């Protein structure tokens, strides 16, 4: 079954839900997990505001934070008894979906596990969807792990819409 599980990690709560799910899956299948993080244009853009006074150290800060994040994911896998390694991709020009797809082909992965916010409508349009980009371009199956509904939100609004084809070849949210 899934012996080589690739997990993009961006530091968000939802990406860590993907980490947890991948570790559980690796435990069941006896598989290996590879965590990948890309320092890309979006990372830099979001960090510029936070590190505005330290522009010279921006790249070093991003690299240090990414290294710590990947080490934490590897430690979680190790604590659960799963074999794991990590890759840090440092390029401002590559989209995360391209990095994940290339890593899946190069390693080679059997499955990609991605945490997703499950945004819809205007929020998705404005904020984008890294998970959707990965899903559309992935060379292997993708398991999407949804974020838990926030307290005080309408649970029915969080329910996924399912589309099933007669061939059962595709099911999407």
C-alpha positions as a Markdown table, in Angstrom:
| # | Residue | x | y | z |
|---|---|---|---|---|
| 1 | Unk | 0.0 | 0.0 | 0.0 |
| 2 | Unk | 1.3 | 3.5 | 0.7 |
| 3 | Unk | 4.9 | 3.1 | 1.6 |
| 4 | Unk | 6.3 | 6.5 | 0.7 |
| 5 | Unk | 4.1 | 9.3 | 2.0 |
| 6 | Unk | 5.0 | 12.9 | 1.1 |
| 7 | Unk | 3.7 | 15.8 | 3.3 |
| 8 | Unk | 4.0 | 19.5 | 2.5 |
| 9 | Unk | 4.4 | 21.5 | 5.8 |
| 10 | Unk | 3.8 | 25.2 | 5.9 |
| 11 | Unk | 3.5 | 25.8 | 9.7 |
| 12 | Unk | -0.2 | 26.2 | 9.7 |
| 13 | Unk | -2.5 | 24.2 | 12.0 |
| 14 | Unk | -4.0 | 22.5 | 8.9 |
| 15 | Unk | -0.6 | 21.4 | 7.6 |
| 16 | Unk | 0.1 | 19.8 | 11.0 |
| 17 | Unk | -3.2 | 17.9 | 10.8 |
| 18 | Unk | -1.8 | 16.5 | 7.5 |
| 19 | Unk | 1.4 | 15.6 | 9.4 |
| 20 | Unk | -0.5 | 13.7 | 12.1 |
| 21 | Unk | -2.6 | 11.8 | 9.5 |
| 22 | Unk | 0.5 | 10.9 | 7.5 |
| 23 | Unk | 2.2 | 9.6 | 10.6 |
| 24 | Unk | -0.8 | 7.5 | 11.5 |
| 25 | Unk | -1.0 | 6.1 | 8.0 |
| 26 | Unk | 2.7 | 5.3 | 8.0 |
| 27 | Unk | 2.2 | 3.5 | 11.3 |
| 28 | Unk | -0.5 | 1.3 | 9.8 |
| 29 | Unk | 1.3 | 0.6 | 6.5 |
| 30 | Unk | 4.8 | 0.4 | 7.9 |
| 31 | Unk | 5.6 | 3.3 | 5.5 |
| 32 | Unk | 8.1 | 6.1 | 5.5 |
| 33 | Unk | 7.2 | 9.8 | 5.6 |
| 34 | Unk | 9.0 | 12.7 | 3.9 |
| 35 | Unk | 8.1 | 16.2 | 5.0 |
| 36 | Unk | 8.7 | 19.0 | 2.5 |
| 37 | Unk | 8.7 | 22.8 | 3.0 |
| 38 | Unk | 9.2 | 25.4 | 0.3 |
| 39 | Unk | 10.4 | 28.9 | 0.9 |
| 40 | Unk | 8.6 | 30.5 | -2.0 |
| 41 | Unk | 7.2 | 33.9 | -3.0 |
| 42 | Unk | 4.2 | 33.6 | -0.7 |
| 43 | Unk | 6.4 | 32.8 | 2.3 |
| 44 | Unk | 8.6 | 35.8 | 1.5 |
| 45 | Unk | 5.6 | 38.1 | 0.9 |
| 46 | Unk | 3.9 | 37.1 | 4.2 |
| 47 | Unk | 7.2 | 37.4 | 6.2 |
| 48 | Unk | 8.2 | 40.8 | 4.8 |
| 49 | Unk | 5.7 | 42.5 | 7.0 |
| 50 | Unk | 6.7 | 40.6 | 10.1 |
| 51 | Unk | 10.4 | 41.1 | 9.5 |
| 52 | Unk | 10.3 | 44.6 | 7.9 |
| 53 | Unk | 13.1 | 45.9 | 10.1 |
| 54 | Unk | 15.3 | 42.9 | 9.4 |
| 55 | Unk | 15.3 | 42.6 | 5.6 |
| 56 | Unk | 19.0 | 41.5 | 5.6 |
| 57 | Unk | 18.1 | 38.6 | 7.8 |
| 58 | Unk | 14.8 | 37.7 | 6.2 |
| 59 | Unk | 16.1 | 34.7 | 4.2 |
| 60 | Unk | 18.1 | 33.4 | 7.2 |
| 61 | Unk | 15.0 | 33.8 | 9.5 |
| 62 | Unk | 12.8 | 31.9 | 7.0 |
| 63 | Unk | 15.3 | 29.2 | 6.7 |
| 64 | Unk | 15.8 | 28.8 | 10.4 |
| 65 | Unk | 12.0 | 28.7 | 11.0 |
| 66 | Unk | 11.5 | 26.2 | 8.2 |
| 67 | Unk | 14.3 | 24.0 | 9.6 |
| 68 | Unk | 12.7 | 24.0 | 13.1 |
| 69 | Unk | 9.3 | 23.2 | 11.7 |
| 70 | Unk | 10.6 | 20.3 | 9.7 |
| 71 | Unk | 12.6 | 19.0 | 12.7 |
| 72 | Unk | 9.4 | 19.1 | 14.8 |
| 73 | Unk | 7.5 | 17.1 | 12.2 |
| 74 | Unk | 10.4 | 14.5 | 12.1 |
| 75 | Unk | 10.4 | 14.3 | 15.9 |
| 76 | Unk | 6.7 | 13.7 | 15.9 |
| 77 | Unk | 7.1 | 10.9 | 13.4 |
| 78 | Unk | 10.0 | 9.4 | 15.4 |
| 79 | Unk | 8.0 | 9.5 | 18.6 |
| 80 | Unk | 5.3 | 7.5 | 16.8 |
| 81 | Unk | 7.8 | 5.0 | 15.5 |
| 82 | Unk | 7.6 | 6.1 | 11.9 |
| 83 | Unk | 10.6 | 6.6 | 9.7 |
| 84 | Unk | 10.8 | 10.1 | 8.4 |
| 85 | Unk | 13.1 | 12.6 | 6.7 |
| 86 | Unk | 12.7 | 16.2 | 5.5 |
| 87 | Unk | 13.5 | 18.4 | 2.5 |
| 88 | Unk | 13.8 | 22.1 | 2.6 |
| 89 | Unk | 13.3 | 23.7 | -0.8 |
| 90 | Unk | 14.7 | 27.3 | -0.9 |
| 91 | Unk | 13.7 | 29.0 | -4.1 |
| 92 | Unk | 11.6 | 32.2 | -4.5 |
| 93 | Unk | 10.6 | 31.3 | -8.0 |
| 94 | Unk | 8.8 | 27.9 | -7.6 |
| 95 | Unk | 5.2 | 27.4 | -6.7 |
| 96 | Unk | 4.5 | 25.0 | -3.8 |
| 97 | Unk | 2.4 | 22.7 | -6.1 |
| 98 | Unk | 5.4 | 22.5 | -8.5 |
| 99 | Unk | 7.8 | 21.7 | -5.6 |
| 100 | Unk | 5.5 | 19.0 | -4.2 |
| 101 | Unk | 5.0 | 17.4 | -7.6 |
| 102 | Unk | 8.7 | 17.4 | -8.4 |
| 103 | Unk | 9.5 | 15.9 | -5.0 |
| 104 | Unk | 6.8 | 13.3 | -5.4 |
| 105 | Unk | 8.3 | 12.2 | -8.8 |
| 106 | Unk | 11.9 | 12.4 | -7.6 |
| 107 | Unk | 11.6 | 10.5 | -4.3 |
| 108 | Unk | 9.2 | 8.7 | -5.6 |
| 109 | Unk | 6.1 | 9.1 | -3.4 |
| 110 | Unk | 3.1 | 6.8 | -3.4 |
| 111 | Unk | 0.8 | 9.3 | -1.7 |
| 112 | Unk | 0.7 | 13.0 | -0.8 |
| 113 | Unk | -1.1 | 14.1 | 2.4 |
| 114 | Unk | -2.2 | 17.7 | 2.5 |
| 115 | Unk | -3.9 | 19.6 | 5.3 |
| 116 | Unk | -6.5 | 22.0 | 3.9 |
| 117 | Unk | -8.6 | 24.8 | 5.3 |
| 118 | Unk | -11.5 | 23.9 | 3.0 |
| 119 | Unk | -12.1 | 27.5 | 2.0 |
| 120 | Unk | -15.0 | 28.3 | -0.3 |
| 121 | Unk | -16.3 | 31.3 | -2.2 |
| 122 | Unk | -14.6 | 34.7 | -1.8 |
| 123 | Unk | -12.2 | 33.5 | 0.9 |
| 124 | Unk | -10.9 | 30.9 | -1.5 |
| 125 | Unk | -10.7 | 33.3 | -4.4 |
| 126 | Unk | -8.8 | 35.9 | -2.3 |
| 127 | Unk | -6.6 | 33.5 | -0.2 |
| 128 | Unk | -6.1 | 30.8 | -2.9 |
| 129 | Unk | -5.8 | 27.1 | -2.3 |
| 130 | Unk | -2.4 | 25.5 | -2.1 |
| 131 | Unk | -4.1 | 22.2 | -1.5 |
| 132 | Unk | -6.2 | 22.5 | -4.7 |
| 133 | Unk | -3.1 | 23.4 | -6.7 |
| 134 | Unk | -1.3 | 20.3 | -5.4 |
| 135 | Unk | -4.4 | 18.2 | -6.1 |
| 136 | Unk | -4.7 | 19.4 | -9.7 |
| 137 | Unk | -1.0 | 18.8 | -10.5 |
| 138 | Unk | 0.0 | 15.8 | -8.4 |
| 139 | Unk | 1.5 | 12.8 | -10.1 |
| 140 | Unk | 0.2 | 10.4 | -7.3 |
| 141 | Unk | -3.0 | 10.2 | -5.2 |
| 142 | Unk | -3.6 | 13.0 | -2.8 |
| 143 | Unk | -5.3 | 12.7 | 0.6 |
| 144 | Unk | -6.8 | 16.0 | 1.8 |
| 145 | Unk | -7.2 | 16.4 | 5.6 |
| 146 | Unk | -9.8 | 19.1 | 6.4 |
| 147 | Unk | -9.5 | 21.5 | 9.3 |
| 148 | Unk | -11.9 | 21.1 | 12.1 |
| 149 | Unk | -14.8 | 23.6 | 12.2 |
| 150 | Unk | -14.1 | 26.7 | 14.3 |
| 151 | Unk | -16.2 | 27.1 | 17.5 |
| 152 | Unk | -19.2 | 29.2 | 16.8 |
| 153 | Unk | -19.4 | 28.5 | 13.1 |
| 154 | Unk | -22.4 | 26.8 | 11.5 |
| 155 | Unk | -21.4 | 23.2 | 11.1 |
| 156 | Unk | -23.7 | 22.7 | 8.1 |
| 157 | Unk | -21.7 | 25.4 | 6.2 |
| 158 | Unk | -18.6 | 23.3 | 6.9 |
| 159 | Unk | -20.0 | 20.1 | 5.3 |
| 160 | Unk | -18.3 | 19.2 | 2.0 |
| 161 | Unk | -20.2 | 18.9 | -1.2 |
| 162 | Unk | -19.5 | 15.6 | -2.9 |
| 163 | Unk | -19.5 | 15.0 | -6.7 |
| 164 | Unk | -19.4 | 11.4 | -7.7 |
| 165 | Unk | -19.0 | 10.1 | -11.2 |
| 166 | Unk | -20.6 | 6.9 | -12.4 |
| 167 | Unk | -17.1 | 5.3 | -12.8 |
| 168 | Unk | -16.2 | 6.3 | -9.2 |
| 169 | Unk | -13.0 | 7.6 | -10.7 |
| 170 | Unk | -13.3 | 11.1 | -9.2 |
| 171 | Unk | -14.7 | 12.4 | -6.0 |
| 172 | Unk | -14.1 | 16.0 | -5.0 |
| 173 | Unk | -15.2 | 18.5 | -2.4 |
